[in-house]
Amino acid sequence: MKSISNEVKNLVADRDMTLKQLAELIGKYQNKNYSLASLSQKLRNETISYKEIKLIANILGYKIKFIDTQKNNYFL
């Protein structure tokens, strides 16, 4: 299974953005200072909140979808 850090970095790269640009946009949406260092640390330590992940998905134009692995015989 991929780490959340790699997942976010790949999604950011797919949008031709940098993590610094993403951190700035997160700060704008939250109306507070949100630094690249803070984002990087949360990704590295896997302590980023679900609320922040939802915001990142929104900023990047994605939606989060839960898949019922029991019904679809889908395993990660």
Gaussian input, Z-matrix of N, CA and C with variables (Angstrom, degrees):
# hf/3-21g

backbone

0 1
 N
 C     1     B1
 C     2     B2     1     A1
 N     3     B3     2     A2     1     D1
 C     4     B4     3     A3     2     D2
 C     5     B5     4     A4     3     D3
 N     6     B6     5     A5     4     D4
 C     7     B7     6     A6     5     D5
 C     8     B8     7     A7     6     D6
 N     9     B9     8     A8     7     D7
 C    10    B10     9     A9     8     D8
 C    11    B11    10    A10     9     D9
 N    12    B12    11    A11    10    D10
 C    13    B13    12    A12    11    D11
 C    14    B14    13    A13    12    D12
 N    15    B15    14    A14    13    D13
 C    16    B16    15    A15    14    D14
 C    17    B17    16    A16    15    D15
 N    18    B18    17    A17    16    D16
 C    19    B19    18    A18    17    D17
 C    20    B20    19    A19    18    D18
 N    21    B21    20    A20    19    D19
 C    22    B22    21    A21    20    D20
 C    23    B23    22    A22    21    D21
 N    24    B24    23    A23    22    D22
 C    25    B25    24    A24    23    D23
 C    26    B26    25    A25    24    D24
 N    27    B27    26    A26    25    D25
 C    28    B28    27    A27    26    D26
 C    29    B29    28    A28    27    D27
 N    30    B30    29    A29    28    D28
 C    31    B31    30    A30    29    D29
 C    32    B32    31    A31    30    D30
 N    33    B33    32    A32    31    D31
 C    34    B34    33    A33    32    D32
 C    35    B35    34    A34    33    D33
 N    36    B36    35    A35    34    D34
 C    37    B37    36    A36    35    D35
 C    38    B38    37    A37    36    D36
 N    39    B39    38    A38    37    D37
 C    40    B40    39    A39    38    D38
 C    41    B41    40    A40    39    D39
 N    42    B42    41    A41    40    D40
 C    43    B43    42    A42    41    D41
 C    44    B44    43    A43    42    D42
 N    45    B45    44    A44    43    D43
 C    46    B46    45    A45    44    D44
 C    47    B47    46    A46    45    D45
 N    48    B48    47    A47    46    D46
 C    49    B49    48    A48    47    D47
 C    50    B50    49    A49    48    D48
 N    51    B51    50    A50    49    D49
 C    52    B52    51    A51    50    D50
 C    53    B53    52    A52    51    D51
 N    54    B54    53    A53    52    D52
 C    55    B55    54    A54    53    D53
 C    56    B56    55    A55    54    D54
 N    57    B57    56    A56    55    D55
 C    58    B58    57    A57    56    D56
 C    59    B59    58    A58    57    D57
 N    60    B60    59    A59    58    D58
 C    61    B61    60    A60    59    D59
 C    62    B62    61    A61    60    D60
 N    63    B63    62    A62    61    D61
 C    64    B64    63    A63    62    D62
 C    65    B65    64    A64    63    D63
 N    66    B66    65    A65    64    D64
 C    67    B67    66    A66    65    D65
 C    68    B68    67    A67    66    D66
 N    69    B69    68    A68    67    D67
 C    70    B70    69    A69    68    D68
 C    71    B71    70    A70    69    D69
 N    72    B72    71    A71    70    D70
 C    73    B73    72    A72    71    D71
 C    74    B74    73    A73    72    D72
 N    75    B75    74    A74    73    D73
 C    76    B76    75    A75    74    D74
 C    77    B77    76    A76    75    D75
 N    78    B78    77    A77    76    D76
 C    79    B79    78    A78    77    D77
 C    80    B80    79    A79    78    D78
 N    81    B81    80    A80    79    D79
 C    82    B82    81    A81    80    D80
 C    83    B83    82    A82    81    D81
 N    84    B84    83    A83    82    D82
 C    85    B85    84    A84    83    D83
 C    86    B86    85    A85    84    D84
 N    87    B87    86    A86    85    D85
 C    88    B88    87    A87    86    D86
 C    89    B89    88    A88    87    D87
 N    90    B90    89    A89    88    D88
 C    91    B91    90    A90    89    D89
 C    92    B92    91    A91    90    D90
 N    93    B93    92    A92    91    D91
 C    94    B94    93    A93    92    D92
 C    95    B95    94    A94    93    D93
 N    96    B96    95    A95    94    D94
 C    97    B97    96    A96    95    D95
 C    98    B98    97    A97    96    D96
 N    99    B99    98    A98    97    D97
 C   100   B100    99    A99    98    D98
 C   101   B101   100   A100    99    D99
 N   102   B102   101   A101   100   D100
 C   103   B103   102   A102   101   D101
 C   104   B104   103   A103   102   D102
 N   105   B105   104   A104   103   D103
 C   106   B106   105   A105   104   D104
 C   107   B107   106   A106   105   D105
 N   108   B108   107   A107   106   D106
 C   109   B109   108   A108   107   D107
 C   110   B110   109   A109   108   D108
 N   111   B111   110   A110   109   D109
 C   112   B112   111   A111   110   D110
 C   113   B113   112   A112   111   D111
 N   114   B114   113   A113   112   D112
 C   115   B115   114   A114   113   D113
 C   116   B116   115   A115   114   D114
 N   117   B117   116   A116   115   D115
 C   118   B118   117   A117   116   D116
 C   119   B119   118   A118   117   D117
 N   120   B120   119   A119   118   D118
 C   121   B121   120   A120   119   D119
 C   122   B122   121   A121   120   D120
 N   123   B123   122   A122   121   D121
 C   124   B124   123   A123   122   D122
 C   125   B125   124   A124   123   D123
 N   126   B126   125   A125   124   D124
 C   127   B127   126   A126   125   D125
 C   128   B128   127   A127   126   D126
 N   129   B129   128   A128   127   D127
 C   130   B130   129   A129   128   D128
 C   131   B131   130   A130   129   D129
 N   132   B132   131   A131   130   D130
 C   133   B133   132   A132   131   D131
 C   134   B134   133   A133   132   D132
 N   135   B135   134   A134   133   D133
 C   136   B136   135   A135   134   D134
 C   137   B137   136   A136   135   D135
 N   138   B138   137   A137   136   D136
 C   139   B139   138   A138   137   D137
 C   140   B140   139   A139   138   D138
 N   141   B141   140   A140   139   D139
 C   142   B142   141   A141   140   D140
 C   143   B143   142   A142   141   D141
 N   144   B144   143   A143   142   D142
 C   145   B145   144   A144   143   D143
 C   146   B146   145   A145   144   D144
 N   147   B147   146   A146   145   D145
 C   148   B148   147   A147   146   D146
 C   149   B149   148   A148   147   D147
 N   150   B150   149   A149   148   D148
 C   151   B151   150   A150   149   D149
 C   152   B152   151   A151   150   D150
 N   153   B153   152   A152   151   D151
 C   154   B154   153   A153   152   D152
 C   155   B155   154   A154   153   D153
 N   156   B156   155   A155   154   D154
 C   157   B157   156   A156   155   D155
 C   158   B158   157   A157   156   D156
 N   159   B159   158   A158   157   D157
 C   160   B160   159   A159   158   D158
 C   161   B161   160   A160   159   D159
 N   162   B162   161   A161   160   D160
 C   163   B163   162   A162   161   D161
 C   164   B164   163   A163   162   D162
 N   165   B165   164   A164   163   D163
 C   166   B166   165   A165   164   D164
 C   167   B167   166   A166   165   D165
 N   168   B168   167   A167   166   D166
 C   169   B169   168   A168   167   D167
 C   170   B170   169   A169   168   D168
 N   171   B171   170   A170   169   D169
 C   172   B172   171   A171   170   D170
 C   173   B173   172   A172   171   D171
 N   174   B174   173   A173   172   D172
 C   175   B175   174   A174   173   D173
 C   176   B176   175   A175   174   D174
 N   177   B177   176   A176   175   D175
 C   178   B178   177   A177   176   D176
 C   179   B179   178   A178   177   D177
 N   180   B180   179   A179   178   D178
 C   181   B181   180   A180   179   D179
 C   182   B182   181   A181   180   D180
 N   183   B183   182   A182   181   D181
 C   184   B184   183   A183   182   D182
 C   185   B185   184   A184   183   D183
 N   186   B186   185   A185   184   D184
 C   187   B187   186   A186   185   D185
 C   188   B188   187   A187   186   D186
 N   189   B189   188   A188   187   D187
 C   190   B190   189   A189   188   D188
 C   191   B191   190   A190   189   D189
 N   192   B192   191   A191   190   D190
 C   193   B193   192   A192   191   D191
 C   194   B194   193   A193   192   D192
 N   195   B195   194   A194   193   D193
 C   196   B196   195   A195   194   D194
 C   197   B197   196   A196   195   D195
 N   198   B198   197   A197   196   D196
 C   199   B199   198   A198   197   D197
 C   200   B200   199   A199   198   D198
 N   201   B201   200   A200   199   D199
 C   202   B202   201   A201   200   D200
 C   203   B203   202   A202   201   D201
 N   204   B204   203   A203   202   D202
 C   205   B205   204   A204   203   D203
 C   206   B206   205   A205   204   D204
 N   207   B207   206   A206   205   D205
 C   208   B208   207   A207   206   D206
 C   209   B209   208   A208   207   D207
 N   210   B210   209   A209   208   D208
 C   211   B211   210   A210   209   D209
 C   212   B212   211   A211   210   D210
 N   213   B213   212   A212   211   D211
 C   214   B214   213   A213   212   D212
 C   215   B215   214   A214   213   D213
 N   216   B216   215   A215   214   D214
 C   217   B217   216   A216   215   D215
 C   218   B218   217   A217   216   D216
 N   219   B219   218   A218   217   D217
 C   220   B220   219   A219   218   D218
 C   221   B221   220   A220   219   D219
 N   222   B222   221   A221   220   D220
 C   223   B223   222   A222   221   D221
 C   224   B224   223   A223   222   D222
 N   225   B225   224   A224   223   D223
 C   226   B226   225   A225   224   D224
 C   227   B227   226   A226   225   D225

   B1=1.4490
   B2=1.5331
   B3=1.3142
   B4=1.4664
   B5=1.5204
   B6=1.3191
   B7=1.4591
   B8=1.5251
   B9=1.3176
   B10=1.4636
   B11=1.5205
   B12=1.3195
   B13=1.4582
   B14=1.5324
   B15=1.3236
   B16=1.4717
   B17=1.5178
   B18=1.3284
   B19=1.4667
   B20=1.5283
   B21=1.3356
   B22=1.4639
   B23=1.5247
   B24=1.3182
   B25=1.4647
   B26=1.5283
   B27=1.3204
   B28=1.4657
   B29=1.5255
   B30=1.3259
   B31=1.4648
   B32=1.5258
   B33=1.3204
   B34=1.4612
   B35=1.5337
   B36=1.3175
   B37=1.4693
   B38=1.5277
   B39=1.3374
   B40=1.4674
   B41=1.5256
   B42=1.3248
   B43=1.4715
   B44=1.5265
   B45=1.3358
   B46=1.4719
   B47=1.5173
   B48=1.3124
   B49=1.4612
   B50=1.5173
   B51=1.3165
   B52=1.4544
   B53=1.5289
   B54=1.3267
   B55=1.4627
   B56=1.5304
   B57=1.3292
   B58=1.4645
   B59=1.5283
   B60=1.3227
   B61=1.4651
   B62=1.5226
   B63=1.3257
   B64=1.4593
   B65=1.5172
   B66=1.3217
   B67=1.4730
   B68=1.5260
   B69=1.3277
   B70=1.4633
   B71=1.5269
   B72=1.3235
   B73=1.4706
   B74=1.5227
   B75=1.3203
   B76=1.4674
   B77=1.5234
   B78=1.3271
   B79=1.4611
   B80=1.5147
   B81=1.3248
   B82=1.4670
   B83=1.5168
   B84=1.3445
   B85=1.4669
   B86=1.5207
   B87=1.3391
   B88=1.4667
   B89=1.5204
   B90=1.3330
   B91=1.4648
   B92=1.5277
   B93=1.3449
   B94=1.4547
   B95=1.5209
   B96=1.3203
   B97=1.4545
   B98=1.5257
   B99=1.2941
   B100=1.4651
   B101=1.5198
   B102=1.3122
   B103=1.4604
   B104=1.5237
   B105=1.3101
   B106=1.4623
   B107=1.5194
   B108=1.3311
   B109=1.4660
   B110=1.5233
   B111=1.3225
   B112=1.4582
   B113=1.5291
   B114=1.3268
   B115=1.4609
   B116=1.5235
   B117=1.3114
   B118=1.4637
   B119=1.5216
   B120=1.3291
   B121=1.4603
   B122=1.5199
   B123=1.3223
   B124=1.4631
   B125=1.5302
   B126=1.3210
   B127=1.4630
   B128=1.5191
   B129=1.3231
   B130=1.4650
   B131=1.5336
   B132=1.3309
   B133=1.4697
   B134=1.5224
   B135=1.3290
   B136=1.4683
   B137=1.5251
   B138=1.3408
   B139=1.4648
   B140=1.5221
   B141=1.3119
   B142=1.4564
   B143=1.5323
   B144=1.3195
   B145=1.4675
   B146=1.5273
   B147=1.3092
   B148=1.4628
   B149=1.5253
   B150=1.3206
   B151=1.4623
   B152=1.5270
   B153=1.3279
   B154=1.4639
   B155=1.5293
   B156=1.3102
   B157=1.4689
   B158=1.5253
   B159=1.3266
   B160=1.4651
   B161=1.5188
   B162=1.3230
   B163=1.4592
   B164=1.5269
   B165=1.3175
   B166=1.4637
   B167=1.5241
   B168=1.3152
   B169=1.4634
   B170=1.5245
   B171=1.3156
   B172=1.4612
   B173=1.5269
   B174=1.3225
   B175=1.4651
   B176=1.5264
   B177=1.3282
   B178=1.4612
   B179=1.5315
   B180=1.3236
   B181=1.4613
   B182=1.5210
   B183=1.3177
   B184=1.4660
   B185=1.5142
   B186=1.3166
   B187=1.4502
   B188=1.5208
   B189=1.2911
   B190=1.4639
   B191=1.5197
   B192=1.3126
   B193=1.4561
   B194=1.5259
   B195=1.3141
   B196=1.4538
   B197=1.5177
   B198=1.3099
   B199=1.4642
   B200=1.5167
   B201=1.3141
   B202=1.4540
   B203=1.5249
   B204=1.3162
   B205=1.4648
   B206=1.5301
   B207=1.2987
   B208=1.4630
   B209=1.5252
   B210=1.3107
   B211=1.4554
   B212=1.5276
   B213=1.3112
   B214=1.4615
   B215=1.5243
   B216=1.3335
   B217=1.4561
   B218=1.5186
   B219=1.3191
   B220=1.4496
   B221=1.5134
   B222=1.3027
   B223=1.4622
   B224=1.5022
   B225=1.3374
   B226=1.4574
   B227=1.5034
   A1=108.25
   A2=116.32
   A3=121.74
   A4=110.34
   A5=115.41
   A6=119.95
   A7=109.30
   A8=115.64
   A9=120.14
   A10=110.07
   A11=116.96
   A12=121.47
   A13=110.66
   A14=116.30
   A15=119.76
   A16=111.55
   A17=117.04
   A18=120.73
   A19=110.57
   A20=116.40
   A21=120.61
   A22=110.26
   A23=117.57
   A24=120.53
   A25=111.41
   A26=117.22
   A27=120.45
   A28=111.67
   A29=117.13
   A30=120.42
   A31=111.22
   A32=116.36
   A33=121.32
   A34=109.64
   A35=116.54
   A36=120.83
   A37=111.03
   A38=116.94
   A39=120.52
   A40=111.83
   A41=116.97
   A42=122.03
   A43=111.51
   A44=116.40
   A45=121.89
   A46=111.80
   A47=115.67
   A48=122.72
   A49=108.87
   A50=114.97
   A51=121.19
   A52=108.28
   A53=115.63
   A54=119.05
   A55=110.54
   A56=117.13
   A57=120.32
   A58=110.27
   A59=117.19
   A60=120.50
   A61=110.20
   A62=116.32
   A63=120.08
   A64=110.78
   A65=117.04
   A66=120.74
   A67=111.01
   A68=117.10
   A69=120.60
   A70=111.09
   A71=116.74
   A72=120.34
   A73=111.46
   A74=117.15
   A75=120.03
   A76=109.23
   A77=116.58
   A78=121.04
   A79=112.57
   A80=116.51
   A81=120.04
   A82=111.22
   A83=117.02
   A84=120.42
   A85=111.88
   A86=116.41
   A87=120.47
   A88=112.21
   A89=115.47
   A90=121.29
   A91=111.84
   A92=114.36
   A93=120.07
   A94=108.74
   A95=115.84
   A96=120.63
   A97=110.05
   A98=116.87
   A99=122.31
   A100=105.86
   A101=116.64
   A102=120.69
   A103=112.75
   A104=114.23
   A105=120.79
   A106=109.99
   A107=117.08
   A108=120.74
   A109=111.18
   A110=116.85
   A111=121.48
   A112=110.76
   A113=116.44
   A114=120.73
   A115=110.57
   A116=117.02
   A117=121.32
   A118=111.57
   A119=116.19
   A120=120.19
   A121=111.39
   A122=116.79
   A123=120.39
   A124=111.34
   A125=116.86
   A126=120.01
   A127=110.76
   A128=116.65
   A129=121.62
   A130=110.77
   A131=116.35
   A132=120.93
   A133=113.24
   A134=116.36
   A135=123.11
   A136=111.48
   A137=114.90
   A138=121.53
   A139=111.95
   A140=117.43
   A141=121.37
   A142=108.64
   A143=116.04
   A144=119.92
   A145=111.28
   A146=114.57
   A147=120.53
   A148=109.95
   A149=116.77
   A150=121.28
   A151=110.37
   A152=116.88
   A153=120.76
   A154=111.29
   A155=116.72
   A156=120.28
   A157=110.13
   A158=117.39
   A159=119.95
   A160=110.86
   A161=117.30
   A162=121.43
   A163=110.41
   A164=117.26
   A165=121.17
   A166=110.19
   A167=116.96
   A168=120.64
   A169=110.03
   A170=117.20
   A171=121.83
   A172=111.32
   A173=116.68
   A174=121.58
   A175=110.29
   A176=116.49
   A177=121.15
   A178=113.35
   A179=116.78
   A180=120.26
   A181=113.80
   A182=116.35
   A183=121.71
   A184=109.55
   A185=115.96
   A186=120.70
   A187=107.56
   A188=115.55
   A189=121.63
   A190=107.56
   A191=115.25
   A192=119.90
   A193=108.78
   A194=115.65
   A195=120.70
   A196=108.39
   A197=115.53
   A198=121.78
   A199=108.29
   A200=116.17
   A201=121.79
   A202=108.30
   A203=115.63
   A204=120.26
   A205=112.47
   A206=116.77
   A207=119.76
   A208=110.80
   A209=117.54
   A210=120.69
   A211=112.25
   A212=116.69
   A213=120.77
   A214=113.52
   A215=117.42
   A216=121.20
   A217=111.08
   A218=115.34
   A219=122.31
   A220=108.80
   A221=116.82
   A222=121.30
   A223=110.01
   A224=115.85
   A225=121.36
   A226=111.02
   D1=137.72
   D2=178.74
   D3=-72.08
   D4=151.37
   D5=175.22
   D6=-78.88
   D7=156.38
   D8=178.03
   D9=-61.28
   D10=-33.88
   D11=179.03
   D12=-60.71
   D13=-49.34
   D14=179.81
   D15=-65.81
   D16=-38.21
   D17=178.91
   D18=-60.12
   D19=-50.01
   D20=-178.29
   D21=-64.87
   D22=-44.37
   D23=179.61
   D24=-59.70
   D25=-40.79
   D26=178.24
   D27=-65.94
   D28=-42.07
   D29=179.37
   D30=-65.62
   D31=-39.64
   D32=178.21
   D33=-64.01
   D34=-45.55
   D35=179.43
   D36=-62.59
   D37=-37.67
   D38=178.56
   D39=-61.89
   D40=-24.12
   D41=179.50
   D42=-98.29
   D43=11.74
   D44=-179.40
   D45=53.37
   D46=43.38
   D47=178.18
   D48=-118.26
   D49=169.51
   D50=171.73
   D51=-111.45
   D52=162.93
   D53=175.70
   D54=-63.42
   D55=-32.51
   D56=177.62
   D57=-62.70
   D58=-44.27
   D59=178.46
   D60=-63.65
   D61=-40.72
   D62=178.23
   D63=-62.07
   D64=-45.11
   D65=179.09
   D66=-59.65
   D67=-40.80
   D68=178.27
   D69=-63.28
   D70=-41.41
   D71=178.93
   D72=-67.74
   D73=-38.23
   D74=175.94
   D75=-59.86
   D76=-44.57
   D77=178.33
   D78=-60.02
   D79=-41.14
   D80=179.07
   D81=-64.66
   D82=-44.10
   D83=179.77
   D84=-65.70
   D85=-34.73
   D86=-179.03
   D87=-89.26
   D88=-5.67
   D89=-179.55
   D90=56.64
   D91=42.20
   D92=176.52
   D93=-155.74
   D94=167.31
   D95=179.56
   D96=-70.94
   D97=127.40
   D98=178.31
   D99=-135.98
   D100=110.27
   D101=-171.78
   D102=-92.29
   D103=159.85
   D104=173.53
   D105=-59.88
   D106=-40.36
   D107=179.77
   D108=-60.40
   D109=-41.82
   D110=179.10
   D111=-64.06
   D112=-47.46
   D113=179.14
   D114=-61.36
   D115=-47.31
   D116=-178.86
   D117=-60.59
   D118=-42.86
   D119=179.59
   D120=-63.83
   D121=-44.18
   D122=179.71
   D123=-63.71
   D124=-39.28
   D125=178.14
   D126=-68.53
   D127=-44.64
   D128=-178.00
   D129=-62.81
   D130=-42.40
   D131=-177.88
   D132=-87.75
   D133=-3.45
   D134=-177.25
   D135=55.29
   D136=45.44
   D137=178.85
   D138=-114.44
   D139=11.95
   D140=-179.84
   D141=-69.77
   D142=138.89
   D143=-176.25
   D144=-79.30
   D145=159.10
   D146=176.59
   D147=-61.77
   D148=-37.74
   D149=178.31
   D150=-59.49
   D151=-42.64
   D152=178.36
   D153=-67.74
   D154=-38.49
   D155=178.07
   D156=-64.56
   D157=-41.09
   D158=176.52
   D159=-62.00
   D160=-40.56
   D161=178.45
   D162=-64.58
   D163=-43.82
   D164=178.15
   D165=-60.39
   D166=-45.04
   D167=178.26
   D168=-58.84
   D169=-44.45
   D170=179.39
   D171=-61.96
   D172=-46.74
   D173=-179.80
   D174=-59.31
   D175=-41.06
   D176=-176.22
   D177=-85.16
   D178=-4.59
   D179=177.78
   D180=83.73
   D181=30.59
   D182=177.36
   D183=-116.90
   D184=164.34
   D185=170.79
   D186=-127.29
   D187=152.60
   D188=179.69
   D189=-94.62
   D190=132.94
   D191=-178.69
   D192=-130.12
   D193=131.07
   D194=175.56
   D195=-93.75
   D196=132.67
   D197=-178.93
   D198=-111.73
   D199=128.86
   D200=178.24
   D201=-74.15
   D202=102.52
   D203=-176.40
   D204=-73.22
   D205=-20.57
   D206=-179.92
   D207=-75.76
   D208=-37.79
   D209=-179.11
   D210=-78.22
   D211=-34.54
   D212=-173.71
   D213=-98.51
   D214=2.44
   D215=-176.63
   D216=50.58
   D217=41.21
   D218=-178.34
   D219=-106.34
   D220=121.25
   D221=-179.34
   D222=-120.59
   D223=141.52
   D224=-179.69
   D225=-81.93

